[in-house]
């Protein structure tokens, strides 16, 4: 890299990168505010699958959803 003393050639790639990130800004900010990782989601899905296997044959869907809410007390529903 040749250093000509002019900062302009180095700033253009940074500006292009910032323009590309602009469309993702809401998602980036949401992750900063609510750091919800995929491991938590995978754990919740796994627990629901186990409850579903145990509830095989139940006719009442409301009871199934009550069991899910009881198993995940910190999740609003």
C-alpha positions as a Markdown table, in Angstrom:
| # | Residue | x | y | z |
|---|---|---|---|---|
| 1 | Unk | 0.0 | 0.0 | 0.0 |
| 2 | Unk | 1.4 | 3.3 | -1.0 |
| 3 | Unk | 1.0 | 6.1 | 1.5 |
| 4 | Unk | 0.4 | 9.3 | -0.4 |
| 5 | Unk | -0.7 | 11.3 | 2.6 |
| 6 | Unk | -4.2 | 11.6 | 1.1 |
| 7 | Unk | -6.8 | 9.9 | 3.4 |
| 8 | Unk | -9.4 | 9.8 | 0.6 |
| 9 | Unk | -8.4 | 6.5 | -1.0 |
| 10 | Unk | -8.6 | 4.7 | 2.4 |
| 11 | Unk | -11.9 | 6.2 | 3.4 |
| 12 | Unk | -13.9 | 5.1 | 0.3 |
| 13 | Unk | -13.9 | 1.3 | 1.2 |
| 14 | Unk | -15.1 | 2.3 | 4.7 |
| 15 | Unk | -17.9 | 4.3 | 3.3 |
| 16 | Unk | -19.0 | 1.5 | 1.1 |
| 17 | Unk | -19.0 | -0.9 | 4.0 |
| 18 | Unk | -21.1 | 1.5 | 6.1 |
| 19 | Unk | -23.6 | 1.8 | 3.2 |
| 20 | Unk | -23.9 | -2.0 | 3.0 |
| 21 | Unk | -24.5 | -2.2 | 6.8 |
| 22 | Unk | -27.2 | 0.5 | 6.7 |
| 23 | Unk | -29.9 | -2.1 | 5.6 |
| 24 | Unk | -29.0 | -4.3 | 8.6 |
| 25 | Unk | -29.1 | -1.6 | 11.2 |
| 26 | Unk | -32.4 | -2.5 | 12.8 |
| 27 | Unk | -31.3 | -6.1 | 13.3 |
| 28 | Unk | -27.9 | -5.0 | 14.7 |
| 29 | Unk | -29.5 | -2.7 | 17.1 |
| 30 | Unk | -32.0 | -5.3 | 18.2 |
| 31 | Unk | -29.2 | -7.7 | 18.9 |
| 32 | Unk | -27.5 | -5.1 | 21.1 |
| 33 | Unk | -30.7 | -4.4 | 23.1 |
| 34 | Unk | -31.9 | -8.0 | 23.4 |
| 35 | Unk | -29.0 | -10.5 | 23.2 |
| 36 | Unk | -31.1 | -13.6 | 22.3 |
| 37 | Unk | -28.7 | -16.3 | 21.1 |
| 38 | Unk | -29.7 | -19.3 | 19.0 |
| 39 | Unk | -28.7 | -21.7 | 21.9 |
| 40 | Unk | -31.7 | -20.4 | 23.9 |
| 41 | Unk | -34.1 | -20.8 | 21.0 |
| 42 | Unk | -32.7 | -24.4 | 20.3 |
| 43 | Unk | -33.3 | -25.3 | 24.0 |
| 44 | Unk | -36.9 | -24.0 | 23.9 |
| 45 | Unk | -37.6 | -25.9 | 20.7 |
| 46 | Unk | -36.1 | -29.1 | 22.2 |
| 47 | Unk | -38.2 | -28.8 | 25.3 |
| 48 | Unk | -41.3 | -28.3 | 23.2 |
| 49 | Unk | -40.5 | -31.4 | 21.1 |
| 50 | Unk | -40.1 | -33.5 | 24.3 |
| 51 | Unk | -43.5 | -32.3 | 25.6 |
| 52 | Unk | -45.0 | -33.0 | 22.2 |
| 53 | Unk | -43.7 | -36.6 | 22.3 |
| 54 | Unk | -45.1 | -37.1 | 25.8 |
| 55 | Unk | -48.4 | -35.6 | 24.8 |
| 56 | Unk | -49.0 | -37.8 | 21.8 |
| 57 | Unk | -52.6 | -38.8 | 21.6 |
| 58 | Unk | -54.0 | -35.9 | 23.7 |
| 59 | Unk | -57.0 | -34.5 | 22.0 |
| 60 | Unk | -57.0 | -31.1 | 23.8 |
| 61 | Unk | -54.6 | -28.6 | 22.2 |
| 62 | Unk | -55.2 | -26.1 | 25.1 |
| 63 | Unk | -53.8 | -28.7 | 27.5 |
| 64 | Unk | -50.7 | -29.1 | 25.3 |
| 65 | Unk | -50.1 | -25.3 | 25.3 |
| 66 | Unk | -50.6 | -25.1 | 29.0 |
| 67 | Unk | -47.9 | -27.8 | 29.5 |
| 68 | Unk | -45.6 | -25.7 | 27.3 |
| 69 | Unk | -46.3 | -22.6 | 29.4 |
| 70 | Unk | -45.7 | -24.6 | 32.6 |
| 71 | Unk | -42.4 | -25.9 | 31.3 |
| 72 | Unk | -41.2 | -22.4 | 30.2 |
| 73 | Unk | -42.3 | -20.1 | 33.0 |
| 74 | Unk | -40.1 | -17.2 | 32.0 |
| 75 | Unk | -41.5 | -16.9 | 28.5 |
| 76 | Unk | -44.6 | -14.7 | 28.1 |
| 77 | Unk | -47.5 | -16.4 | 26.3 |
